[in-house]
Amino acid sequence: MVAPGDRLVDGGLALRAYEAAVHPKRLVTVHGGHFDAYTGAGFEVSSGAARGWFVEHLIDRPAG
């Protein structure tokens, strides 16, 4: 997750790292700055994306 308008953590640096990464990869952007991912509409985006990642990668799946 990246907030391109983030002035605390360079959003541009995170975007460049994403571009350099190989697949599989997924980018979620949160409009606004650093703290906008924790409130309001930004939280809806960031919490949904985080939950999706946990479900995809950390929940046990039955074998077979």
C-alpha positions in Angstrom: 0.0 0.0 0.0 1.3 3.4 -1.0 0.0 6.9 -0.3 1.5 8.8 -3.2 1.0 12.1 -1.3 2.9 10.9 1.7 5.5 13.4 2.9 6.7 11.4 5.9 7.6 8.3 3.8 8.6 8.9 0.2 5.6 7.6 -1.8 7.7 8.0 -4.9 10.3 5.6 -3.6 7.7 3.0 -2.8 6.2 3.4 -6.3 9.7 2.9 -7.9 10.3 -0.2 -5.8 6.9 -1.6 -7.0 7.9 -1.0 -10.6 11.2 -2.8 -10.1 9.6 -5.8 -8.4 8.8 -8.9 -10.4 5.4 -10.6 -10.5 3.4 -11.6 -8.7 2.8 -8.2 -7.2 -0.1 -5.9 -6.4 -0.2 -2.2 -5.6 -2.9 -0.5 -3.6 -2.8 3.3 -3.4 -4.5 5.3 -0.7 -5.2 8.9 -1.7 -3.8 11.5 0.6 -0.9 11.5 2.9 0.7 9.3 5.5 -2.1 9.2 8.1 -5.0 9.0 5.6 -4.7 5.2 5.5 -5.9 5.1 9.1 -9.1 7.1 8.9 -12.2 7.5 6.8 -12.2 6.4 3.1 -8.5 5.7 3.3 -9.0 3.2 6.1 -11.7 1.5 4.0 -9.1 1.0 1.2 -6.1 0.0 3.4 -8.0 -2.3 5.8 -9.7 -4.1 3.0 -6.4 -4.6 1.2 -4.6 -5.7 4.3 -7.4 -8.2 5.2 -7.3 -9.6 1.6 -3.6 -10.1 1.9 -3.9 -12.0 5.2 -6.7 -14.2 3.9 -4.8 -15.0 0.7 -1.4 -15.7 2.3 -1.9 -16.7 6.0 -5.2 -18.6 6.4 -4.7 -22.4 6.3 -6.4 -24.0 3.4 -7.5 -27.7 3.3 -5.2 -29.9 1.3 -6.5 -31.3 -1.9 
